[in-house]
Amino acid sequence: MKSIFKNLTYFTLFYFFLFAVDAYVKVFFLHSLLRYITKGALIIALLYYFILNNNDTSQRNIRLIVLAICSFLIGDELIIAGNINRYFFVLGVIFFGIGKILYSIRFSHKKDFNTLKLLPFLLFCFSYMSVVMMIIYDNLNSYFIPVLIYLFIVMLTAQFAFLRRSEVNNISYFLVLIGVVFSMFSDSITLLKEFYSETIAYNQYTIMLFYALSQYFIVIGLVKERKKLIMMQY
């Protein structure tokens, strides 16, 4: 079994097999306890892959990602329980926010950045946030502030992922950025599902798919991370 997690191709096949199993269970056994197992297995597999393969010399960085993945794992389980009790759903979203904050801290670096280069991305983030808020605003009611805070965290994560460009190798940079964008898609569809009056077609499947893809690309991207300064010395 360990050989599966040491080989990216094998792990990718295994990971999306687990995703297919989880999707099947969600469709046919939505309220079964089995769903807690299949959903948890997907994130635990990512966690184990990261622990086995990361080459980061910073224990702080490793702990941040382990804690982030664990936060998403707890969030997943609570959101499943949210089908029974709405408060579990809210707690699950809080843990998702914690996971994103931990990702943001991990993505951040101390170097200065060019504000002009960042401006187009900030405008994109602001536009994205504004459009989502305008669509769901009428149905937010008491959730207005929490949703606003959550979207701010989403934008913060995207900003720090974008700013990694000058620090890390290209493959790591683009994989993580793609993962963060997929995460934004998943979050957007979730918000529309919860607070938009119209039904979003296939929302359950698209949320699952984009979420699974986002976590996969972020973790693989971090495992492949190499500092540009280290590379230049060779």
Buried (B, 14 or more C-beta within 10 A) or exposed (E): EEEBBEEBEEBBEBBBEBBEBBBEBBEEEEEEEBBBBBBBBBBBBBBBBBEEBBEBEEEEBBEBBBBBBBBBBBBBBBBBBBEEEEEBBBBBBBBBBBBBBBBBBBBBBEEEBEEEEBEEBBEEBEEBBEEBBEBBEEEBEEBBEBBEEBBEBBBBBBBBBBBBBBBBBEEBBBBBBBBBBBBBBBBBBBBBBBBBEEEBEEBBEBBBBBBBBBBBBBBBBBBBBEBBEEEEEE
